[in-house]
Amino acid sequence: MTSVTFALPEKTKEEMKKFSWVNWSEVARETILTKEKLFELLKKTESKEEKELTEWSVALGRKIKKGRWERLLKKLSPEEREELLGE
């Protein structure tokens, strides 16, 4: 395992001393590993395939909404349509 050293503000170091039972190295290690997993997941969601799937999903949703909107408009009377659309 590799060692990493980093600087903290003096005030933070003093606050950490108040919690002497906490294994701060373990807290830092867990936090870094969690961030690493998050960044890996983020990288996957930025892949070409994921972007294509998202675009396809959005386009499909818009088509469905448009079709439903058109069906609902057909059910309205001309007066209701005019009032709704302001025509």
C-alpha positions in Angstrom: 0.0 0.0 0.0 1.2 3.5 -0.8 1.5 6.3 1.7 0.1 9.7 1.0 0.8 12.9 2.9 -1.2 16.1 2.7 -1.5 19.4 4.5 -4.4 20.6 6.6 -5.1 23.9 8.2 -3.8 24.1 11.8 -7.4 24.7 13.0 -8.6 21.4 11.4 -5.7 19.5 13.0 -6.7 20.9 16.4 -10.3 19.9 15.9 -9.2 16.4 14.8 -7.3 16.0 18.1 -10.6 16.3 20.0 -11.6 13.0 18.5 -8.5 11.0 19.3 -10.4 7.6 19.0 -11.0 8.3 15.3 -8.7 6.6 12.9 -8.2 9.6 10.6 -6.1 7.6 8.1 -9.0 5.2 7.7 -11.5 8.0 7.3 -9.3 9.6 4.6 -8.8 6.2 2.9 -12.5 5.4 2.8 -13.3 8.8 1.5 -10.8 8.6 -1.3 -12.0 5.1 -2.3 -15.6 6.3 -2.3 -14.7 9.3 -4.5 -12.7 7.0 -6.8 -15.8 4.7 -7.3 -17.9 7.8 -7.9 -15.6 9.1 -10.6 -15.5 5.7 -12.3 -19.3 5.7 -12.4 -19.3 9.2 -13.8 -16.8 8.2 -16.5 -19.1 5.3 -17.5 -22.1 7.6 -17.8 -20.1 9.9 -20.1 -19.4 7.0 -22.5 -20.6 7.3 -26.1 -23.0 4.4 -25.6 -24.5 6.0 -22.5 -24.9 9.3 -24.3 -26.6 7.6 -27.2 -29.0 5.8 -24.9 -29.9 9.0 -23.1 -30.5 10.8 -26.4 -32.7 8.0 -27.6 -34.7 7.9 -24.3 -35.3 11.6 -24.4 -36.4 11.5 -28.1 -38.7 8.6 -27.4 -40.2 10.4 -24.4 -40.8 13.5 -26.5 -42.5 11.5 -29.3 -44.8 9.8 -26.7 -45.7 13.2 -25.1 -46.4 14.7 -28.5 -48.6 11.8 -29.6 -50.6 12.0 -26.3 -50.9 15.8 -26.6 -52.3 15.4 -30.1 -54.8 12.7 -29.0 -55.9 14.9 -26.1 -56.4 17.9 -28.4 -58.6 15.8 -30.6 -60.9 15.0 -27.7 -61.5 18.7 -27.0 -64.3 20.7 -28.5 -63.2 23.6 -30.8 -64.1 26.1 -28.1 -62.1 24.2 -25.4 -59.1 24.0 -27.8 -59.3 27.7 -28.6 -59.5 28.6 -24.9 -56.5 26.3 -24.1 -54.3 27.4 -27.0 -55.4 31.0 -27.1 -56.2 30.8 -30.8 
